[in-house]
Amino acid sequence: MHVIVIGAGAIGVCSAWYLRQAGFTVTVLDRRGAAAQEASFGNAGVIAPGYVTPWAAPGMPGKVLRAMFRRESPVLFRPGVDPAMWRWIGRWLRECDGARYRTNKLRMQRVAFYSRECLHQLRDELEIDYEQSRGYLQLFRTQKDFDLAAPALALLRENNVPHRLVDAAGCRQIEPGLTDDTPLAGGLHLPEDESGNCPMFVRRLHQHADAAGVQFRFQTDVARLRADPSGALSVELAPTQRGATPEVLHADRVLVAAGVGSARLLRPLGLRVPIYPVKGYSATVMVRDELQAPLGALMDESFKVAITRMGNRLRVAGTAELGSRRLDLRPAALNTLIKVARDWFPVAGHYQEATLWAGARPMLPDGPPLIGATRVPGLFLNLGHGSTGWAMSCGSGKIAADQIAASAGQGTGPAIDMEGLTPARYRLAPA
């Protein structure tokens, strides 16, 4: 049985690996020249199931509004006339109440904790090194930031996630390089969470998948998906030369894992997925002073900026820009990243020589991804992971492979409860 996977980011490559391990013939299509070249490329590197949380949270609308008027802001909003953006914002606002936040966070954590198990199994089985480090520290500059974290802390306690609240001295004991010059009310330490280099992992897994027989076709743009009345699926590729006849591929199953590009492919089939590109930024900096640099991964809760150690480099990532589909580098966003890094580790890196990146996070208004079968026979989704795709990639790939195997009469389906995680959440699945 032949499965076509559209997208070679972390989600697509993990899905392809597990599908091949389940015995399928697998072809992966991606418009870029290599794996992990879009949202997976410059992400924060954080694998923190205990921290995974929806962007739609109580108090977040007010925080966004206040942040818009700050010079260094974690949120950039560029109002425009894009109807899709305003529809997305309307849905997002409805998801910001306490009950919805709780439901969405638990759904996301269910995938993330399972994904970490899958990642560790792959790491041990394939001996993949991806500059991983253990432990995750959230920094709260003010007591108000501490107070806003109360709902998340309650869920950590309720679900027995290992964590501890620490004062400023405790934060500096965990991360000795933290400067004394920046106000620090305290922190939340998640000792079992971790970080790692996402594109490095994806490239290694791509090599293993290729050796196992997965066919990767890069620089291959998908023009459209077709579903015949008979139930057969086909994928039409964009011609590489003007006037050429498009190549058409046929498959028994198609898995769409194309991030923000997925909506364009699904819409002609009557599948309207409310996915919207929320632009994020990162800066990669060479370490200048080992003793003054972070040991692991941190998150500045005031600015929602992550600082992650990756070998001899620092990855500083964050900010959310809504309203722009262009991946241009906006100085205001990048200045925020460098400001936060300098605030905490002023001499740790060569900040003036940072390598800069911008990418589109595939965000759904409520937060959890969509993984599973659609009402189009044979068509499956694995998308909408937002800024937590790396944290959910291995588990999401295994879930999708198990779903496709079950649809073919092989196996019993995913190993975790899929309530609220399938396309049925948006009425995109069979009745």
C-alpha positions as CSV (number, residue, x, y, z in Angstrom):
1,M,0.0,0.0,0.0
2,H,1.4,3.4,-1.1
3,V,1.2,6.5,1.2
4,I,2.1,10.0,0.0
5,V,3.2,12.4,2.7
6,I,3.1,16.1,1.8
7,G,5.7,18.0,3.8
8,A,9.2,17.2,5.0
9,G,9.3,19.1,8.2
10,A,9.6,17.5,11.6
11,I,6.0,16.2,11.4
12,G,6.2,14.9,7.9
13,V,9.6,13.1,8.3
14,C,8.5,11.5,11.6
15,S,5.3,10.4,9.9
16,A,7.2,8.9,7.0
17,W,9.5,7.0,9.3
18,Y,6.7,5.4,11.2
19,L,4.7,4.6,8.1
20,R,7.7,2.8,6.6
21,Q,8.3,0.9,9.8
22,A,4.6,-0.2,9.6
23,G,5.3,-1.7,6.1
24,F,4.0,1.0,3.8
25,T,5.6,2.2,0.6
26,V,6.1,5.9,1.3
27,T,6.8,8.9,-0.8
28,V,7.5,12.3,0.7
29,L,7.0,15.5,-1.3
30,D,8.3,18.9,-0.3
31,R,8.8,22.1,-2.2
32,R,12.1,22.9,-0.6
33,G,15.5,21.4,-1.4
34,A,16.0,19.5,1.8
35,A,14.1,18.4,5.0
36,A,13.2,20.8,7.8
37,Q,13.6,24.0,5.8
38,E,10.5,25.9,7.0
39,A,8.9,26.1,10.4
40,S,11.2,23.3,11.7
41,F,14.3,25.1,10.8
42,G,14.7,28.0,13.2
43,N,12.5,27.0,16.1
44,A,13.3,27.4,19.8
45,G,14.4,23.8,20.2
46,V,12.3,23.3,23.3
47,I,10.8,19.8,24.0
48,A,8.8,20.7,27.1
49,P,5.6,18.6,27.5
50,G,5.1,20.2,31.0
51,Y,5.1,23.7,29.4
52,V,3.2,23.0,26.2
53,T,0.2,25.4,26.3
54,P,-2.3,27.0,24.0
55,W,-1.7,30.6,22.9
56,A,-5.4,31.1,23.7
57,A,-5.3,31.5,27.5
58,P,-7.1,33.5,30.2
59,G,-5.7,37.0,30.3
60,M,-3.9,36.7,27.0
61,P,-6.0,39.2,25.0
62,G,-5.3,41.9,27.5
63,K,-1.6,40.9,27.6
64,V,-1.5,41.2,23.8
65,L,-3.1,44.6,23.8
66,R,-0.8,45.9,26.4
67,A,2.3,44.5,24.7
68,M,1.4,46.2,21.4
69,F,2.3,49.5,22.9
70,R,5.7,48.5,24.3
71,R,8.9,49.3,22.4
72,E,10.1,45.7,22.8
73,S,7.0,43.6,22.4
74,P,6.4,39.8,22.3
75,V,3.5,40.4,20.0
76,L,3.4,42.3,16.7
77,F,0.0,42.9,15.1
78,R,-0.4,44.3,11.6
79,P,-4.1,44.9,11.1
80,G,-5.2,44.4,7.5
81,V,-8.2,43.4,5.4
82,D,-7.5,39.6,5.4
83,P,-10.8,38.0,6.3
84,A,-9.1,34.8,7.3
85,M,-7.1,36.6,9.9
86,W,-10.2,38.2,11.5
87,R,-12.1,34.9,11.5
88,W,-9.1,33.3,13.2
89,I,-8.9,36.1,15.8
90,G,-12.6,35.7,16.5
91,R,-12.2,32.0,17.1
92,W,-9.1,32.5,19.2
93,L,-10.8,35.0,21.5
94,R,-13.6,32.5,22.2
95,E,-11.0,29.9,23.2
96,C,-9.4,32.2,25.8
97,D,-11.8,31.4,28.7
98,G,-10.6,29.2,31.6
99,A,-12.6,26.0,30.8
100,R,-11.5,26.0,27.1
101,Y,-7.9,26.7,28.1
102,R,-7.9,23.7,30.4
103,T,-9.4,21.4,27.8
104,N,-7.0,22.5,25.1
105,K,-3.9,22.4,27.3
106,L,-4.6,18.8,28.4
107,R,-5.1,17.7,24.8
108,M,-1.8,19.3,23.8
109,Q,0.0,17.8,26.8
110,R,-1.4,14.3,26.0
111,V,0.3,14.4,22.6
112,A,3.5,16.1,23.9
113,F,4.2,13.5,26.7
114,Y,3.5,10.7,24.3
115,S,5.8,12.3,21.8
116,R,8.7,12.5,24.3
117,E,8.4,8.8,24.9
118,C,8.6,8.2,21.1
119,L,11.5,10.6,20.7
120,H,13.5,8.8,23.4
121,Q,12.8,5.4,21.8
122,L,14.0,6.7,18.4
123,R,17.0,8.4,20.0
124,D,18.1,5.1,21.6
125,E,17.2,2.8,18.7
126,L,18.9,4.9,16.0
127,E,21.6,6.6,18.2
128,I,20.7,10.0,17.0
129,D,22.5,13.0,18.7
130,Y,20.7,16.3,18.3
131,E,22.6,18.5,20.9
132,Q,20.0,17.6,23.5
133,S,20.0,19.0,27.1
134,R,17.9,18.3,30.1
135,G,15.8,20.7,32.2
136,Y,13.7,23.8,31.4
137,L,13.5,27.0,33.4
138,Q,10.8,29.6,33.1
139,L,11.8,33.1,34.3
140,F,9.3,35.5,35.8
141,R,10.4,39.1,35.9
142,T,7.5,40.3,38.0
143,Q,5.0,38.9,40.5
144,K,2.3,39.7,37.9
145,D,3.9,37.2,35.5
146,F,3.9,34.7,38.3
147,D,0.2,35.3,38.9
148,L,-0.7,34.8,35.2
149,A,1.0,31.4,35.3
150,A,-1.4,30.1,38.1
151,P,-3.7,28.1,35.7
152,A,-0.8,26.3,34.2
153,L,0.7,25.6,37.6
154,A,-2.6,24.1,38.8
155,L,-2.6,21.7,35.8
156,L,1.0,20.7,36.5
157,R,0.1,19.8,40.1
158,E,-3.1,18.1,39.1
159,N,-1.3,15.9,36.6
160,N,1.7,15.2,38.8
161,V,4.2,16.8,36.3
162,P,7.5,17.1,38.2
163,H,8.2,20.8,38.8
164,R,9.3,23.2,41.5
165,L,8.9,26.9,42.1
166,V,12.2,28.6,42.8
167,D,13.2,32.1,43.9
168,A,15.8,34.3,42.2
169,A,18.7,32.6,44.0
170,G,17.3,29.2,43.0
171,C,17.1,30.3,39.3
172,R,20.8,31.3,39.4
173,Q,21.7,28.1,41.1
174,I,20.2,26.2,38.1
175,E,21.7,28.6,35.6
176,P,24.8,30.2,37.1
177,G,25.3,32.4,34.1
178,L,22.2,34.5,34.8
179,T,23.1,38.1,35.4
180,D,22.2,39.9,38.7
181,D,21.4,43.1,36.9
182,T,17.9,42.1,35.5
183,P,14.9,42.0,37.9
184,L,13.9,38.4,38.6
185,A,10.9,37.5,40.8
186,G,11.5,33.8,40.5
187,G,11.1,30.8,38.2
188,L,9.5,27.5,37.5
189,H,11.8,24.6,36.9
190,L,10.7,21.5,34.9
191,P,13.6,19.1,35.5
192,E,12.3,16.4,33.1
193,D,11.6,18.7,30.1
194,E,14.4,19.2,27.6
195,S,15.6,20.9,24.5
196,G,17.4,19.9,21.3
197,N,18.3,20.9,17.8
198,C,15.2,20.1,15.7
199,P,16.6,20.4,12.2
200,M,19.6,18.3,13.2
201,F,17.3,15.6,14.4
202,V,15.1,15.7,11.3
203,R,18.1,15.5,9.0
204,R,19.4,12.4,10.9
205,L,15.9,10.8,10.8
206,H,15.6,11.7,7.1
207,Q,18.8,9.7,6.4
208,H,17.5,6.7,8.3
209,A,14.2,6.9,6.5
210,D,15.9,7.2,3.2
211,A,18.0,4.1,4.0
212,A,14.9,2.2,5.0
213,G,13.3,2.8,1.6
214,V,11.3,6.0,1.9
215,Q,11.4,8.0,-1.3
216,F,12.0,11.7,-0.8
217,R,11.2,14.1,-3.7
218,F,12.4,17.6,-2.9
219,Q,11.9,20.8,-4.9
220,T,8.5,19.3,-5.7
221,D,5.5,21.6,-5.3
222,V,2.0,20.1,-5.0
223,A,-0.5,22.0,-7.1
224,R,-3.7,20.2,-6.1
225,L,-5.2,17.1,-4.5
226,R,-7.9,15.1,-6.3
227,A,-10.4,12.7,-5.0
228,D,-12.1,10.6,-7.6
229,P,-15.7,9.4,-7.1
230,S,-14.4,5.9,-6.9
231,G,-12.4,6.9,-3.8
232,A,-9.0,7.0,-5.5
233,L,-6.6,9.8,-4.5
234,S,-4.2,11.5,-6.7
235,V,-1.6,14.3,-6.2
236,E,-1.0,16.7,-9.1
237,L,2.5,18.3,-9.1
238,A,3.2,21.8,-10.3
239,P,5.0,21.7,-13.6
240,T,8.7,22.4,-13.4
241,Q,8.6,24.1,-16.9
242,R,6.0,26.4,-18.3
243,G,3.6,24.6,-20.6
244,A,4.6,21.2,-19.4
245,T,2.0,18.5,-18.6
246,P,1.7,18.2,-14.8
247,E,2.8,14.9,-13.3
248,V,0.1,13.1,-11.4
249,L,0.9,10.6,-8.6
250,H,-1.5,8.1,-7.2
251,A,-1.7,6.7,-3.7
252,D,-3.9,4.6,-1.5
253,R,-3.6,7.1,1.3
254,V,-2.4,10.8,1.4
255,L,-1.2,12.5,4.6
256,V,-1.1,16.3,4.5
257,A,1.6,17.6,6.8
258,A,2.4,20.8,4.9
259,G,2.1,23.3,7.8
260,V,0.5,26.6,6.7
261,G,0.4,25.5,3.1
262,S,-2.0,22.7,4.0
263,A,-5.1,25.0,3.9
264,R,-4.6,25.9,0.2
265,L,-4.5,22.2,-0.7
266,L,-7.5,21.2,1.4
267,R,-9.9,24.0,0.5
268,P,-10.8,22.8,-3.0
269,L,-11.9,19.5,-1.4
270,G,-14.3,21.3,0.8
271,L,-12.1,21.0,3.9
272,R,-11.8,24.4,5.5
273,V,-9.1,24.2,8.2
274,P,-8.8,27.4,10.3
275,I,-5.0,27.4,10.2
276,Y,-3.3,30.7,10.1
277,P,0.4,31.7,9.8
278,V,1.6,33.3,13.0
279,K,5.1,34.6,12.2
280,G,7.9,33.8,14.6
281,Y,11.6,34.8,14.7
282,S,14.9,33.4,15.9
283,A,18.5,34.5,16.2
284,T,21.3,32.0,16.4
285,V,24.4,33.3,18.2
286,M,27.9,31.8,18.7
287,V,28.8,31.4,22.3
288,R,31.5,33.9,23.4
289,D,31.9,33.1,27.1
290,E,31.2,29.5,28.2
291,L,31.0,30.5,31.9
292,Q,28.4,33.2,31.3
293,A,26.3,31.2,28.9
294,P,23.1,29.1,29.7
295,L,23.5,25.4,30.3
296,G,20.1,24.4,29.0
297,A,16.8,26.0,28.0
298,L,15.0,29.0,29.5
299,M,11.9,30.9,28.8
300,D,11.4,34.6,29.6
301,E,7.7,34.7,30.5
302,S,7.3,38.4,30.2
303,F,8.5,38.5,26.5
304,K,7.7,34.9,25.6
305,V,11.3,34.4,24.3
306,A,13.2,31.1,24.7
307,I,16.9,30.9,25.0
308,T,18.3,27.5,24.3
309,R,21.9,26.1,24.3
310,M,22.8,24.1,21.2
311,G,26.4,23.0,21.4
312,N,28.5,26.1,20.9
313,R,25.5,28.2,19.8
314,L,22.6,29.9,21.5
315,R,19.2,29.9,19.9
316,V,17.0,32.8,20.9
317,A,13.5,32.5,19.6
318,G,10.1,34.0,20.1
319,T,7.7,36.8,19.3
320,A,4.4,36.3,17.5
321,E,3.5,38.5,14.5
322,L,-0.1,38.3,13.3
323,G,-1.3,39.9,10.1
324,S,1.7,39.4,7.8
325,R,2.2,36.5,5.4
326,R,5.6,37.8,4.3
327,L,8.6,36.2,5.9
328,D,10.6,39.4,6.0
329,L,12.9,40.2,8.9
330,R,11.4,43.0,11.0
331,P,14.0,44.8,13.0
332,A,11.6,45.4,15.9
333,A,11.0,41.7,16.5
334,L,14.7,40.8,16.2
335,N,15.7,43.7,18.6
336,T,13.3,42.1,21.1
337,L,15.1,38.8,20.9
338,I,18.6,40.2,21.3
339,K,17.4,42.5,24.1
340,V,16.1,39.5,26.1
341,A,19.2,37.5,25.5
342,R,21.4,40.4,26.6
343,D,19.1,41.0,29.7
344,W,19.9,37.6,31.0
345,F,23.3,36.7,29.5
346,P,24.9,40.0,28.5
347,V,28.3,38.7,27.5
348,A,27.5,35.1,26.6
349,G,27.3,35.4,22.9
350,H,28.4,37.3,19.8
351,Y,25.1,39.0,19.6
352,Q,26.2,41.5,16.9
353,E,26.9,38.6,14.5
354,A,23.6,36.8,15.0
355,T,22.2,34.7,12.2
356,L,18.5,35.7,11.8
357,W,15.5,33.7,10.7
358,A,11.7,34.2,10.3
359,G,9.2,31.4,9.8
360,A,5.4,30.8,9.8
361,R,4.0,28.8,12.6
362,P,0.9,26.8,11.5
363,M,-1.5,27.9,14.3
364,L,-5.1,26.7,15.0
365,P,-7.2,29.1,17.1
366,D,-7.6,26.6,20.0
367,G,-4.1,25.1,20.1
368,P,-4.1,21.3,19.7
369,P,-3.2,19.8,16.4
370,L,-5.4,17.9,14.0
371,I,-4.3,14.3,13.4
372,G,-6.5,11.8,11.6
373,A,-8.8,10.9,8.8
374,T,-11.0,13.5,7.0
375,R,-14.3,12.9,5.3
376,V,-12.5,12.5,2.0
377,P,-11.7,8.8,1.8
378,G,-8.0,8.0,2.2
379,L,-7.0,11.6,3.1
380,F,-5.4,12.2,6.5
381,L,-4.1,15.3,8.3
382,N,-1.2,15.9,10.6
383,L,-1.1,19.6,11.1
384,G,-1.7,22.7,13.2
385,H,1.0,22.2,15.8
386,G,1.8,25.9,16.0
387,S,5.0,26.6,17.9
388,T,5.1,23.1,19.5
389,G,5.7,21.0,16.4
390,W,9.1,19.9,17.6
391,A,7.7,18.9,21.0
392,M,4.9,16.9,19.3
393,S,6.6,15.6,16.2
394,C,7.6,12.0,17.0
395,G,4.3,11.3,18.8
396,S,2.2,12.9,16.0
397,G,4.1,10.9,13.4
398,K,3.5,7.6,15.3
399,I,-0.2,8.5,15.8
400,A,-0.8,9.2,12.1
401,A,1.0,6.0,11.0
402,D,-1.1,4.0,13.5
403,Q,-4.3,5.6,12.2
404,I,-3.4,4.9,8.6
405,A,-2.4,1.3,9.4
406,A,-5.7,0.8,11.2
407,S,-7.6,2.2,8.2
408,A,-5.9,-0.5,6.1
409,G,-6.9,-3.3,8.6
410,Q,-3.5,-3.4,10.2
411,G,-3.4,-2.8,13.9
412,T,-5.8,-1.2,16.4
413,G,-4.9,2.5,16.0
414,P,-3.1,5.0,18.2
415,A,-1.8,4.1,21.7
416,I,-3.2,7.3,23.3
417,D,-6.7,8.7,23.7
418,M,-7.5,10.8,20.6
419,E,-10.5,12.7,22.1
420,G,-10.4,16.3,20.7
421,L,-7.3,15.7,18.5
422,T,-8.9,14.5,15.3
423,P,-10.4,16.4,12.3
424,A,-13.8,15.8,13.9
425,R,-13.1,18.7,16.2
426,Y,-13.7,21.0,13.2
427,R,-16.3,18.8,11.5
428,L,-13.8,17.7,8.9
429,A,-14.1,13.9,9.6
430,P,-16.7,11.3,8.6
431,A,-20.0,11.6,10.5
